[in-house]
């Protein structure tokens, strides 16, 4: 999934790209060079990552990602549905409530 113009006015950042089953968010500049990445399959402490879908950069610079963990109704029990990363790439918050929601593929945080 390609999300353009989520850079909060930073001219050095042009694109957010979700790698899906790679469970990584890539932040690229206008020349398609890697600026930063978040997550990674098996590289997120305390979270069994499956599929990173939509992502959004928050006003504080952190990144929130919709985390999809399967098609089945019970798949939302596997892992958090939303994950927030700080600018260093550490998980600072996650939301996991399989009783209230299934797995996510889109997310929009209203600040």
Residue pairs with C-beta under 8 A, 6 or more apart in sequence:
1 17
1 18
1 20
1 53
1 54
2 15
2 16
2 17
3 15
3 16
3 17
3 18
3 54
3 55
3 56
4 14
4 15
4 16
5 14
6 13
6 16
6 55
6 56
6 57
7 13
7 14
7 57
8 57
8 59
8 61
11 30
12 29
12 30
12 35
13 27
13 28
13 29
13 35
13 57
14 28
14 29
14 30
15 26
15 27
15 28
15 32
16 25
16 26
16 27
16 28
16 55
16 56
16 57
16 63
17 25
17 26
17 27
17 28
18 24
18 25
18 26
18 52
18 53
18 54
18 55
18 65
19 25
19 26
19 52
20 51
20 52
20 53
21 41
21 50
21 51
22 40
22 41
22 52
23 39
23 40
23 41
23 43
23 44
23 49
23 50
23 51
23 52
24 37
24 38
24 39
24 40
24 41
24 52
25 37
25 38
25 39
25 52
25 55
25 63
25 65
25 85
26 34
26 36
26 37
27 34
27 35
27 36
27 37
27 38
27 63
28 34
28 35
29 35
36 87
36 89
37 89
38 55
38 63
38 65
38 85
38 89
39 49
39 52
39 65
39 83
39 85
39 89
40 49
41 49
42 49
43 49
44 83
44 91
45 90
45 91
46 91
47 67
47 79
47 80
47 83
47 91
47 94
48 78
48 79
49 67
49 79
50 67
50 68
50 69
50 70
50 78
50 79
51 67
51 68
51 69
52 65
52 66
52 67
52 68
53 65
53 66
53 67
53 68
53 104
53 105
53 106
53 107
54 65
54 66
54 104
54 105
54 106
54 107
54 108
55 63
55 64
55 65
55 66
55 107
56 63
56 64
56 107
56 108
56 109
57 63
58 64
58 84
58 109
58 111
59 111
61 86
61 87
62 84
62 85
62 86
62 87
62 92
63 84
63 85
64 82
64 83
64 84
64 85
64 107
64 109
65 82
65 83
65 84
65 85
65 107
66 81
66 82
66 104
66 105
66 106
66 107
67 79
67 80
67 81
67 82
67 83
67 103
67 104
68 103
68 104
68 105
69 75
69 76
69 78
69 79
69 81
69 103
70 76
70 78
70 103
73 102
74 98
75 102
75 103
76 98
76 101
76 102
76 103
77 98
79 96
80 94
80 95
80 96
81 95
81 96
81 97
81 98
81 101
81 102
81 103
81 104
82 94
82 95
82 104
82 107
83 91
83 93
83 94
83 95
84 91
84 92
84 93
84 94
85 91
85 92
86 92
